[in-house]
Amino acid sequence: MIENLETLVTLSKTGTMMETSTVLKISQSAVSKRIAALERYYDRQLIERHGRRVVLTHHGTRLVEKVTPLLSELRSVFLEDNALRKGKIIVGVSEAILASWGPRLFAQVSRVLPGVEFSFHAQRSPVVLDRIRSGEYMVGLCTGLADSETDLQSEVVRVEPMVIIPSALAPLDYRVGDELEVITIESRSGAWASIEEDMKRLKLHRATSLESFFSVAQMAISGLGHGLVPAGVARTLGVPENKLIALGAHGLNRPVRFVARKSMFSRPLVQSFYQEVVKRAPTI
């Protein structure tokens, strides 16, 4: 029954049988059978098909709302009892962090905590937060603001400067505060909300948006526009420092946060990990 309920919750998020099967690593036929079993058990229609898309009925929506917190608690119990007992921490990390300076940070922490086994997963920040809530990840290192996350413990561990990569790395006649159109991250990302107001203050206008800061940087390097990215992304791609326009001193930064469910954050093993991250993240 739990597997069937988890399948319905996943389907409510993905909206298609195909995406649900991919997330759960089962066949589409298995997804259909699990949903059908739930509908027989509750004697209610839970989903409606609209072409390839699937939407929940009123009964399906109510069921998902009721069982989601319960499933999250069950996953959390299993994580705490099994993973922590074995000295393992499951970490969700923003893709841009894990593809730039994150591995250096985690390598340092691992040397200080040799008895801890880490399992890292790269996702976009909103996905990391969702999977912490659902109990799939124990902690996360992600970007953005924490205003709406009253259900999670969230602590800023680093403020990463944003930089402009001039188009084709060509000299750019630009002073901070001048009007400038840039390519940068799209609105659904964790970082966007934390940089949007400061971009307006500095008169930077988003001309085009992409789903990845690394894609933004590559577009800028290739001469398709000026790119606004975190400094770590530019350095990872080997952009010379003297080609970059640094904006951190002018207040355009993205916060990097250590996030966990409140019950998980208080666990001694997680606290040890957090303390080492706080100590090392600002200077990595």
LOMAR-94498 format. One record per residue (C-alpha): residue number from 1; residue in one letter; x negated, y, z negated. Coordinates in nm, 3 decimals. Each point is the difference from the previous one (the first is absolute). Example, Ala and Ser with C-alpha at 12.3 -4.5 7.8 and 13.67 -1.06 7.14 Angstrom:
<rs>
r num 1, residuo A, xx -1.230, yy -0.450, zz -0.780;
r num 2, residuo S, xx -0.137, yy 0.344, zz 0.066;
</rs>
This chain:
<rs>
r num 1, residuo M, xx 0.000, yy 0.000, zz 0.000;
r num 2, residuo I, xx -0.282, yy 0.245, zz -0.083;
r num 3, residuo E, xx -0.157, yy -0.054, zz 0.344;
r num 4, residuo N, xx 0.334, yy 0.074, zz 0.164;
r num 5, residuo L, xx 0.046, yy 0.319, zz -0.200;
r num 6, residuo E, xx -0.354, yy 0.114, zz 0.079;
r num 7, residuo T, xx 0.074, yy -0.058, zz 0.368;
r num 8, residuo L, xx 0.311, yy 0.219, zz -0.016;
r num 9, residuo V, xx -0.193, yy 0.278, zz -0.176;
r num 10, residuo T, xx -0.275, yy -0.016, zz 0.262;
r num 11, residuo L, xx 0.256, yy 0.003, zz 0.282;
r num 12, residuo S, xx 0.158, yy 0.310, zz -0.151;
r num 13, residuo K, xx -0.337, yy 0.176, zz 0.032;
r num 14, residuo T, xx -0.110, yy -0.124, zz 0.344;
r num 15, residuo G, xx 0.335, yy -0.001, zz 0.179;
r num 16, residuo T, xx -0.084, yy -0.292, zz 0.232;
r num 17, residuo M, xx -0.028, yy -0.376, zz -0.031;
r num 18, residuo M, xx -0.333, yy 0.009, zz 0.186;
r num 19, residuo E, xx -0.165, yy 0.250, zz -0.234;
r num 20, residuo T, xx 0.136, yy -0.183, zz -0.303;
r num 21, residuo S, xx -0.144, yy -0.329, zz 0.123;
r num 22, residuo T, xx -0.336, yy 0.171, zz 0.056;
r num 23, residuo V, xx -0.007, yy 0.153, zz -0.348;
r num 24, residuo L, xx 0.103, yy -0.327, zz -0.171;
r num 25, residuo K, xx -0.208, yy -0.219, zz 0.235;
r num 26, residuo I, xx 0.291, yy -0.227, zz 0.082;
r num 27, residuo S, xx 0.193, yy -0.066, zz 0.322;
r num 28, residuo Q, xx 0.295, yy 0.213, zz 0.111;
r num 29, residuo S, xx 0.210, yy -0.316, zz -0.027;
r num 30, residuo A, xx -0.096, yy -0.030, zz -0.367;
r num 31, residuo V, xx 0.099, yy 0.363, zz -0.058;
r num 32, residuo S, xx 0.343, yy -0.064, zz 0.154;
r num 33, residuo K, xx 0.051, yy -0.316, zz -0.205;
r num 34, residuo R, xx -0.086, yy 0.177, zz -0.326;
r num 35, residuo I, xx 0.244, yy 0.283, zz 0.071;
r num 36, residuo A, xx 0.270, yy -0.248, zz 0.102;
r num 37, residuo A, xx -0.054, yy -0.192, zz -0.326;
r num 38, residuo L, xx 0.052, yy 0.320, zz -0.199;
r num 39, residuo E, xx 0.316, yy 0.081, zz 0.190;
r num 40, residuo R, xx 0.138, yy -0.347, zz -0.072;
r num 41, residuo Y, xx -0.095, yy 0.021, zz -0.367;
r num 42, residuo Y, xx 0.160, yy 0.343, zz -0.054;
r num 43, residuo D, xx 0.281, yy -0.058, zz 0.252;
r num 44, residuo R, xx -0.063, yy 0.343, zz 0.145;
r num 45, residuo Q, xx -0.142, yy 0.137, zz 0.325;
r num 46, residuo L, xx -0.329, yy 0.166, zz -0.094;
r num 47, residuo I, xx -0.135, yy 0.116, zz 0.337;
r num 48, residuo E, xx 0.124, yy 0.125, zz 0.335;
r num 49, residuo R, xx -0.194, yy -0.028, zz 0.326;
r num 50, residuo H, xx -0.031, yy 0.295, zz 0.238;
r num 51, residuo G, xx -0.208, yy -0.134, zz 0.284;
r num 52, residuo R, xx -0.340, yy -0.083, zz -0.145;
r num 53, residuo R, xx 0.060, yy 0.217, zz -0.303;
r num 54, residuo V, xx 0.163, yy -0.127, zz -0.316;
r num 55, residuo V, xx 0.185, yy 0.215, zz -0.253;
r num 56, residuo L, xx 0.133, yy -0.098, zz -0.338;
r num 57, residuo T, xx 0.371, yy -0.004, zz -0.068;
r num 58, residuo H, xx 0.141, yy 0.166, zz -0.308;
r num 59, residuo H, xx -0.033, yy -0.331, zz -0.187;
r num 60, residuo G, xx -0.355, yy -0.049, zz 0.125;
r num 61, residuo T, xx -0.102, yy 0.347, zz -0.112;
r num 62, residuo R, xx 0.147, yy -0.050, zz -0.347;
r num 63, residuo L, xx -0.176, yy -0.335, zz -0.037;
r num 64, residuo V, xx -0.337, yy 0.147, zz 0.103;
r num 65, residuo E, xx 0.041, yy 0.289, zz -0.244;
r num 66, residuo K, xx 0.074, yy -0.243, zz -0.285;
r num 67, residuo V, xx -0.271, yy -0.260, zz 0.064;
r num 68, residuo T, xx -0.294, yy 0.222, zz 0.107;
r num 69, residuo P, xx -0.095, yy 0.108, zz -0.356;
r num 70, residuo L, xx 0.035, yy -0.359, zz -0.121;
r num 71, residuo L, xx -0.226, yy -0.136, zz 0.275;
r num 72, residuo S, xx -0.256, yy 0.272, zz -0.077;
r num 73, residuo E, xx -0.006, yy -0.098, zz -0.366;
r num 74, residuo L, xx -0.041, yy -0.368, zz 0.088;
r num 75, residuo R, xx -0.296, yy 0.074, zz 0.228;
r num 76, residuo S, xx -0.153, yy 0.223, zz -0.267;
r num 77, residuo V, xx 0.027, yy -0.276, zz -0.260;
r num 78, residuo F, xx -0.173, yy -0.246, zz 0.231;
r num 79, residuo L, xx -0.277, yy 0.251, zz 0.075;
r num 80, residuo E, xx -0.061, yy 0.077, zz -0.365;
r num 81, residuo D, xx 0.012, yy -0.359, zz -0.119;
r num 82, residuo N, xx -0.197, yy -0.156, zz 0.285;
r num 83, residuo A, xx -0.226, yy 0.255, zz 0.166;
r num 84, residuo L, xx -0.106, yy 0.186, zz -0.314;
r num 85, residuo R, xx -0.056, yy -0.325, zz -0.189;
r num 86, residuo K, xx -0.240, yy -0.103, zz 0.277;
r num 87, residuo G, xx -0.174, yy 0.340, zz 0.001;
r num 88, residuo K, xx 0.143, yy 0.100, zz 0.339;
r num 89, residuo I, xx 0.128, yy 0.342, zz 0.110;
r num 90, residuo I, xx 0.205, yy 0.038, zz 0.319;
r num 91, residuo V, xx -0.061, yy 0.346, zz 0.144;
r num 92, residuo G, xx 0.186, yy 0.185, zz 0.275;
r num 93, residuo V, xx -0.210, yy 0.272, zz 0.163;
r num 94, residuo S, xx 0.081, yy 0.275, zz 0.248;
r num 95, residuo E, xx -0.138, yy -0.101, zz 0.340;
r num 96, residuo A, xx -0.203, yy 0.319, zz 0.043;
r num 97, residuo I, xx -0.164, yy -0.053, zz -0.340;
r num 98, residuo L, xx -0.082, yy -0.367, zz 0.054;
r num 99, residuo A, xx -0.140, yy 0.080, zz 0.345;
r num 100, residuo S, xx -0.227, yy 0.279, zz -0.127;
r num 101, residuo W, xx -0.142, yy 0.047, zz -0.351;
r num 102, residuo G, xx 0.218, yy -0.252, zz -0.185;
r num 103, residuo P, xx -0.223, yy -0.307, zz 0.052;
r num 104, residuo R, xx -0.301, yy 0.184, zz -0.147;
r num 105, residuo L, xx 0.206, yy 0.087, zz -0.306;
r num 106, residuo F, xx 0.128, yy -0.355, zz -0.045;
r num 107, residuo A, xx -0.347, yy -0.147, zz 0.048;
r num 108, residuo Q, xx -0.130, yy 0.215, zz -0.287;
r num 109, residuo V, xx 0.294, yy -0.093, zz -0.222;
r num 110, residuo S, xx -0.041, yy -0.370, zz 0.080;
r num 111, residuo R, xx -0.362, yy 0.010, zz -0.113;
r num 112, residuo V, xx 0.105, yy 0.149, zz -0.334;
r num 113, residuo L, xx 0.289, yy -0.248, zz -0.041;
r num 114, residuo P, xx -0.154, yy -0.323, zz 0.134;
r num 115, residuo G, xx 0.256, yy -0.222, zz -0.171;
r num 116, residuo V, xx 0.294, yy 0.158, zz 0.182;
r num 117, residuo E, xx 0.127, yy -0.137, zz 0.331;
r num 118, residuo F, xx 0.146, yy 0.265, zz 0.230;
r num 119, residuo S, xx 0.247, yy -0.053, zz 0.283;
r num 120, residuo F, xx 0.024, yy 0.306, zz 0.224;
r num 121, residuo H, xx 0.280, yy 0.082, zz 0.245;
r num 122, residuo A, xx -0.004, yy 0.293, zz 0.246;
r num 123, residuo Q, xx 0.336, yy 0.172, zz 0.053;
r num 124, residuo R, xx 0.136, yy 0.347, zz 0.049;
r num 125, residuo S, xx 0.054, yy 0.176, zz -0.332;
r num 126, residuo P, xx 0.384, yy -0.022, zz 0.001;
r num 127, residuo V, xx -0.026, yy -0.375, zz 0.059;
r num 128, residuo V, xx -0.250, yy -0.036, zz -0.285;
r num 129, residuo L, xx 0.244, yy 0.174, zz -0.234;
r num 130, residuo D, xx 0.290, yy -0.219, zz 0.113;
r num 131, residuo R, xx -0.201, yy -0.316, zz -0.057;
r num 132, residuo I, xx -0.110, yy 0.112, zz -0.344;
r num 133, residuo R, xx 0.365, yy 0.057, zz -0.087;
r num 134, residuo S, xx 0.095, yy -0.343, zz 0.138;
r num 135, residuo G, xx -0.273, yy -0.171, zz -0.203;
r num 136, residuo E, xx -0.206, yy -0.114, zz 0.301;
r num 137, residuo Y, xx -0.295, yy 0.224, zz -0.090;
r num 138, residuo M, xx -0.120, yy 0.063, zz -0.351;
r num 139, residuo V, xx -0.163, yy 0.340, zz 0.060;
r num 140, residuo G, xx -0.058, yy 0.236, zz 0.290;
r num 141, residuo L, xx -0.239, yy 0.267, zz 0.119;
r num 142, residuo C, xx 0.193, yy 0.231, zz 0.227;
r num 143, residuo T, xx 0.056, yy 0.362, zz 0.098;
r num 144, residuo G, xx 0.269, yy 0.261, zz -0.037;
r num 145, residuo L, xx 0.203, yy 0.158, zz -0.277;
r num 146, residuo A, xx 0.154, yy -0.180, zz -0.296;
r num 147, residuo D, xx 0.303, yy 0.222, zz -0.063;
r num 148, residuo S, xx 0.261, yy -0.263, zz 0.087;
r num 149, residuo E, xx -0.173, yy -0.298, zz -0.157;
r num 150, residuo T, xx 0.138, yy 0.011, zz -0.352;
r num 151, residuo D, xx 0.016, yy -0.379, zz -0.004;
r num 152, residuo L, xx -0.378, yy -0.034, zz 0.051;
r num 153, residuo Q, xx -0.311, yy 0.113, zz -0.186;
r num 154, residuo S, xx -0.200, yy 0.219, zz 0.237;
r num 155, residuo E, xx -0.336, yy 0.166, zz -0.073;
r num 156, residuo V, xx -0.211, yy 0.210, zz 0.236;
r num 157, residuo V, xx -0.352, yy -0.146, zz 0.020;
r num 158, residuo R, xx -0.141, yy 0.208, zz 0.284;
r num 159, residuo V, xx 0.078, yy 0.310, zz 0.204;
r num 160, residuo E, xx -0.131, yy -0.058, zz 0.353;
r num 161, residuo P, xx -0.076, yy 0.306, zz 0.218;
r num 162, residuo M, xx 0.168, yy 0.032, zz 0.338;
r num 163, residuo V, xx -0.208, yy 0.103, zz 0.302;
r num 164, residuo I, xx 0.062, yy 0.110, zz 0.356;
r num 165, residuo I, xx -0.174, yy -0.196, zz 0.276;
r num 166, residuo P, xx -0.028, yy 0.243, zz 0.296;
r num 167, residuo S, xx 0.121, yy -0.139, zz 0.330;
r num 168, residuo A, xx -0.286, yy -0.190, zz 0.171;
r num 169, residuo L, xx -0.223, yy 0.121, zz -0.287;
r num 170, residuo A, xx -0.047, yy 0.323, zz 0.194;
r num 171, residuo P, xx -0.079, yy 0.328, zz -0.182;
r num 172, residuo L, xx 0.323, yy 0.155, zz -0.127;
r num 173, residuo D, xx 0.045, yy 0.373, zz -0.051;
r num 174, residuo Y, xx 0.213, yy -0.037, zz -0.309;
r num 175, residuo R, xx 0.015, yy 0.155, zz -0.345;
r num 176, residuo V, xx 0.205, yy -0.153, zz -0.279;
r num 177, residuo G, xx 0.337, yy 0.175, zz 0.002;
r num 178, residuo D, xx 0.016, yy 0.044, zz 0.378;
r num 179, residuo E, xx 0.295, yy -0.156, zz 0.184;
r num 180, residuo L, xx -0.098, yy -0.343, zz 0.134;
r num 181, residuo E, xx 0.187, yy -0.297, zz 0.141;
r num 182, residuo V, xx -0.121, yy -0.340, zz -0.116;
r num 183, residuo I, xx 0.075, yy -0.369, zz 0.033;
r num 184, residuo T, xx 0.057, yy -0.159, zz -0.338;
r num 185, residuo I, xx 0.192, yy -0.269, zz -0.189;
r num 186, residuo E, xx 0.374, yy -0.052, zz 0.049;
r num 187, residuo S, xx 0.269, yy 0.094, zz -0.251;
r num 188, residuo R, xx 0.070, yy -0.348, zz -0.141;
r num 189, residuo S, xx -0.354, yy -0.039, zz -0.128;
r num 190, residuo G, xx -0.088, yy 0.040, zz -0.366;
r num 191, residuo A, xx -0.248, yy 0.278, zz 0.075;
r num 192, residuo W, xx 0.229, yy 0.230, zz 0.198;
r num 193, residuo A, xx 0.206, yy 0.133, zz -0.291;
r num 194, residuo S, xx -0.318, yy 0.086, zz -0.190;
r num 195, residuo I, xx -0.157, yy 0.204, zz 0.282;
r num 196, residuo E, xx 0.301, yy 0.155, zz 0.176;
r num 197, residuo E, xx 0.032, yy 0.315, zz -0.213;
r num 198, residuo D, xx -0.374, yy 0.070, zz -0.001;
r num 199, residuo M, xx -0.006, yy -0.039, zz 0.378;
r num 200, residuo K, xx 0.268, yy 0.269, zz 0.024;
r num 201, residuo R, xx -0.199, yy 0.222, zz -0.236;
r num 202, residuo L, xx -0.308, yy -0.036, zz 0.220;
r num 203, residuo K, xx 0.208, yy 0.049, zz 0.320;
r num 204, residuo L, xx -0.075, yy -0.347, zz 0.133;
r num 205, residuo H, xx 0.280, yy -0.130, zz 0.221;
r num 206, residuo R, xx 0.057, yy -0.368, zz 0.073;
r num 207, residuo A, xx 0.018, yy -0.025, zz 0.380;
r num 208, residuo T, xx 0.001, yy -0.379, zz 0.014;
r num 209, residuo S, xx 0.020, yy -0.270, zz -0.267;
r num 210, residuo L, xx -0.128, yy -0.356, zz -0.010;
r num 211, residuo E, xx 0.045, yy -0.292, zz -0.239;
r num 212, residuo S, xx -0.371, yy -0.029, zz -0.086;
r num 213, residuo F, xx -0.266, yy 0.253, zz -0.100;
r num 214, residuo F, xx -0.255, yy -0.210, zz 0.187;
r num 215, residuo S, xx 0.208, yy 0.037, zz 0.316;
r num 216, residuo V, xx 0.016, yy 0.376, zz -0.059;
r num 217, residuo A, xx -0.378, yy 0.014, zz -0.034;
r num 218, residuo Q, xx -0.061, yy -0.205, zz 0.314;
r num 219, residuo M, xx 0.236, yy 0.223, zz 0.199;
r num 220, residuo A, xx -0.191, yy 0.307, zz -0.116;
r num 221, residuo I, xx -0.339, yy -0.154, zz 0.074;
r num 222, residuo S, xx 0.123, yy -0.085, zz 0.351;
r num 223, residuo G, xx 0.101, yy 0.360, zz 0.065;
r num 224, residuo L, xx 0.379, yy -0.033, zz -0.023;
r num 225, residuo G, xx 0.041, yy 0.266, zz -0.266;
r num 226, residuo H, xx -0.130, yy 0.112, zz -0.338;
r num 227, residuo G, xx 0.051, yy -0.261, zz -0.271;
r num 228, residuo L, xx 0.080, yy 0.055, zz -0.369;
r num 229, residuo V, xx -0.120, yy -0.302, zz -0.201;
r num 230, residuo P, xx -0.147, yy -0.092, zz -0.339;
r num 231, residuo A, xx -0.375, yy 0.054, zz -0.022;
r num 232, residuo G, xx -0.059, yy -0.371, zz -0.061;
r num 233, residuo V, xx 0.161, yy -0.092, zz 0.331;
r num 234, residuo A, xx -0.222, yy 0.243, zz 0.194;
r num 235, residuo R, xx -0.313, yy -0.126, zz -0.175;
r num 236, residuo T, xx 0.088, yy -0.364, zz 0.060;
r num 237, residuo L, xx 0.024, yy 0.073, zz 0.374;
r num 238, residuo G, xx -0.342, yy 0.166, zz -0.008;
r num 239, residuo V, xx 0.109, yy 0.356, zz 0.073;
r num 240, residuo P, xx -0.293, yy 0.227, zz -0.093;
r num 241, residuo E, xx 0.068, yy 0.222, zz -0.302;
r num 242, residuo N, xx -0.104, yy 0.311, zz 0.195;
r num 243, residuo K, xx 0.280, yy -0.067, zz 0.251;
r num 244, residuo L, xx 0.273, yy -0.005, zz -0.264;
r num 245, residuo I, xx 0.200, yy 0.290, zz -0.141;
r num 246, residuo A, xx 0.038, yy -0.072, zz -0.372;
r num 247, residuo L, xx 0.324, yy 0.111, zz -0.166;
r num 248, residuo G, xx -0.031, yy -0.147, zz -0.348;
r num 249, residuo A, xx -0.136, yy 0.319, zz -0.152;
r num 250, residuo H, xx 0.301, yy 0.182, zz 0.146;
r num 251, residuo G, xx 0.243, yy -0.229, zz -0.176;
r num 252, residuo L, xx 0.084, yy -0.248, zz 0.276;
r num 253, residuo N, xx -0.058, yy -0.339, zz -0.160;
r num 254, residuo R, xx 0.186, yy -0.327, zz -0.032;
r num 255, residuo P, xx 0.038, yy -0.157, zz -0.345;
r num 256, residuo V, xx -0.092, yy -0.366, zz -0.042;
r num 257, residuo R, xx 0.195, yy -0.176, zz -0.272;
r num 258, residuo F, xx -0.028, yy -0.317, zz -0.204;
r num 259, residuo V, xx 0.352, yy -0.140, zz -0.029;
r num 260, residuo A, xx 0.156, yy -0.291, zz -0.191;
r num 261, residuo R, xx 0.323, yy -0.102, zz -0.165;
r num 262, residuo K, xx -0.004, yy 0.140, zz -0.353;
r num 263, residuo S, xx -0.007, yy -0.344, zz -0.163;
r num 264, residuo M, xx -0.288, yy -0.106, zz 0.224;
r num 265, residuo F, xx -0.200, yy 0.320, zz -0.052;
r num 266, residuo S, xx -0.028, yy -0.070, zz -0.373;
r num 267, residuo R, xx -0.154, yy -0.346, zz 0.044;
r num 268, residuo P, xx -0.368, yy -0.011, zz -0.116;
r num 269, residuo L, xx -0.134, yy -0.143, zz 0.328;
r num 270, residuo V, xx 0.175, yy 0.265, zz 0.206;
r num 271, residuo Q, xx -0.115, yy 0.271, zz -0.240;
r num 272, residuo S, xx -0.362, yy -0.114, zz 0.044;
r num 273, residuo F, xx 0.039, yy 0.021, zz 0.376;
r num 274, residuo Y, xx 0.164, yy 0.343, zz -0.024;
r num 275, residuo Q, xx -0.276, yy 0.141, zz -0.223;
r num 276, residuo E, xx -0.271, yy -0.111, zz 0.243;
r num 277, residuo V, xx 0.190, yy 0.147, zz 0.295;
r num 278, residuo V, xx 0.043, yy 0.333, zz -0.181;
r num 279, residuo K, xx -0.369, yy 0.008, zz -0.080;
r num 280, residuo R, xx -0.121, yy -0.070, zz 0.355;
r num 281, residuo A, xx 0.265, yy 0.123, zz 0.245;
r num 282, residuo P, xx -0.081, yy 0.375, zz -0.021;
r num 283, residuo T, xx -0.363, yy -0.048, zz 0.106;
r num 284, residuo I, xx 0.018, yy -0.292, zz 0.244;
</rs>
